[in-house]
Amino acid sequence: MSVADVKKSAQDKMAKSIETLRSNLAKVRTGRAHTGILDHVMVDYYGSPTALPMVANLTLIDARTIGVQPYEKKMLNVIEKAIRESDLGLNPSTFGDLVRVPTPALTEERRKEMVKLCKSEAEDAKIAVRNVRRDANEQLKKLVKDKAISEDDERRAQDDVQKMTDKAVIDIDKLVAEKEKEVMTV
């Protein structure tokens, strides 16, 4: 293992943490309807849990309504039940061969809860990034102990890892600020 390997590994893991945060923030509901909030709803498809987009076509009917068109007509009730039982607080209804999912407007209180949730997700991401930094620094210390690199090389590498960490934290803060703005916009 070399200094470059340690830095590359840390960079990749930090990028994964940010990507995880991005996907977690996509699940947070805003005032407007978007099909992404249903991406993680699991449907019982012939005995195996399957993501909703795999068994139905998701479209926006209007700014507050999502249309769910199952690929198989007999999946209508299963899809409606899965959406109702998800933790999204949505109340779908079936019209012919389409499940309509109206997204209720968020109250001020609910918006603030969503912002708290976003901040909590951000804190988790920052903790993950800091853990990556700690692991990288431990690997660098081990390289010095094994006499694979000098202490100067270790210090330089630790500075680089710290810069990566700082950049990742800034990226996390930007993502959360954008999502907060989106959530708080009425």
C-alpha positions in Angstrom: 0.0 0.0 0.0 1.3 3.4 -1.0 0.4 7.0 -0.1 -1.3 7.3 -3.4 -3.4 4.2 -2.7 -4.5 5.6 0.7 -5.4 9.0 -0.8 -7.3 7.4 -3.7 -9.2 5.1 -1.3 -10.1 8.0 1.0 -11.2 10.1 -2.0 -13.5 7.3 -3.3 -15.0 6.6 0.1 -15.7 10.3 0.6 -17.3 10.5 -2.8 -19.5 7.5 -1.9 -20.6 9.2 1.3 -21.6 12.3 -0.6 -23.5 10.2 -3.2 -25.3 8.4 -0.4 -26.3 11.8 1.0 -27.5 12.9 -2.4 -29.8 9.9 -2.8 -31.1 10.2 0.8 -31.9 13.8 0.2 -33.8 12.9 -3.0 -36.2 10.9 -0.8 -37.1 13.9 1.3 -40.4 15.3 0.2 -40.8 18.9 -0.9 -44.0 20.7 -1.6 -44.0 19.7 -5.3 -44.7 16.2 -6.7 -41.8 14.4 -8.3 -41.6 10.7 -9.2 -38.3 10.2 -7.3 -40.1 10.0 -4.0 -41.7 6.7 -5.1 -38.4 5.2 -6.3 -37.8 3.4 -3.0 -41.3 2.1 -2.5 -41.1 -1.7 -2.6 -44.0 -3.7 -4.2 -44.7 -7.4 -3.6 -44.2 -8.7 -7.2 -45.0 -12.4 -7.3 -43.6 -13.0 -3.9 -40.4 -10.9 -4.2 -40.0 -7.2 -3.1 -39.4 -5.1 -6.2 -38.9 -1.4 -6.6 -42.0 0.4 -7.9 -40.3 1.8 -11.0 -39.7 -1.8 -12.1 -43.4 -2.7 -12.2 -45.0 0.6 -13.2 -44.5 3.7 -15.3 -44.3 6.8 -13.1 -45.4 10.2 -14.6 -46.4 13.6 -13.4 -50.0 14.4 -14.0 -49.7 17.9 -12.7 -47.6 19.8 -10.1 -49.1 18.0 -7.2 -50.1 14.6 -8.6 -48.0 11.6 -9.7 -49.5 9.0 -12.0 -48.5 5.3 -11.6 -49.4 3.1 -14.6 -48.7 -0.6 -13.8 -47.3 -2.7 -16.6 -49.7 -5.5 -15.5 -53.3 -4.6 -14.6 -53.5 -7.0 -11.7 -50.7 -5.1 -9.9 -53.0 -2.0 -9.4 -54.2 -2.9 -5.9 -50.8 -4.2 -4.8 -49.1 -0.9 -5.9 -51.8 1.2 -4.2 -51.4 -0.7 -1.0 -47.6 -0.5 -1.1 -47.7 3.3 -1.6 -50.3 3.7 1.2 -48.2 1.6 3.6 -44.9 3.4 2.8 -43.7 6.0 5.3 -44.3 8.9 2.8 -47.7 9.9 4.1 -49.4 9.6 0.7 -52.9 8.5 0.0 -53.2 7.0 -3.5 -56.4 6.3 -5.3 -57.2 4.1 -8.4 -58.9 5.5 -11.5 -59.3 2.8 -14.1 -55.9 1.4 -14.9 -54.0 4.3 -13.2 -53.1 5.0 -9.6 -53.2 8.7 -8.9 -51.0 9.8 -6.0 -51.8 13.4 -4.8 -49.0 14.9 -2.8 -50.5 17.2 -0.1 -49.0 20.6 0.5 -46.5 20.7 3.3 -47.4 22.6 6.5 -44.8 25.0 8.0 -44.3 22.5 10.8 -43.8 19.6 8.4 -41.3 21.7 6.3 -39.3 22.3 9.5 -39.3 18.6 10.3 -38.0 17.9 6.7 -35.2 20.5 7.2 -34.3 18.7 10.5 -34.2 15.4 8.7 -31.9 17.0 6.0 -29.6 18.3 8.7 -29.5 14.9 10.4 -28.6 13.2 7.0 -25.9 15.8 6.5 -24.4 15.1 10.0 -24.4 11.4 9.2 -22.5 12.1 6.0 -20.0 14.3 7.7 -19.4 11.6 10.4 -18.8 9.1 7.6 -16.3 11.5 5.9 -14.5 12.0 9.2 -14.3 8.3 9.7 -12.7 7.9 6.3 -10.2 10.6 7.2 -9.4 8.8 10.5 -8.9 5.5 8.7 -6.6 7.1 6.1 -4.5 8.7 8.7 -4.2 5.4 10.6 -3.0 3.7 7.4 -0.5 6.5 6.9 0.8 6.1 10.4 1.2 2.3 9.8 3.2 3.1 6.6 5.6 5.2 8.7 5.8 2.5 11.3 6.6 0.0 8.6 9.2 2.4 7.3 7.5 2.5 3.9 7.4 6.3 3.9 9.1 9.1 5.9 7.3 11.3 8.5 7.5 14.2 6.1 5.6 12.2 3.5 3.1 11.2 6.1 2.5 14.9 7.1 2.1 16.0 3.5 -0.3 13.1 2.9 -2.3 13.9 6.0 -2.6 17.5 4.8 -3.9 16.2 1.5 -6.4 14.0 3.3 -7.5 16.9 5.4 -8.1 19.1 2.3 -10.2 16.3 0.8 -12.2 16.1 4.0 -12.7 19.9 4.1 -13.9 19.8 0.5 -16.3 17.0 1.2 -17.8 18.8 4.2 -18.3 21.9 2.0 -20.0 19.8 -0.7 -22.2 18.3 2.0 -23.2 21.7 3.3 -24.0 22.9 -0.2 -26.2 19.9 -0.9 -28.1 20.4 2.3 -28.5 24.2 1.8 -30.0 23.6 -1.7 -32.4 20.9 -0.3 -33.4 23.2 2.6 -34.2 26.0 0.2 -36.2 23.6 -1.9 -38.2 22.3 1.1 -38.8 25.8 2.6 -40.0 27.3 -0.8 -43.8 27.5 -0.7 
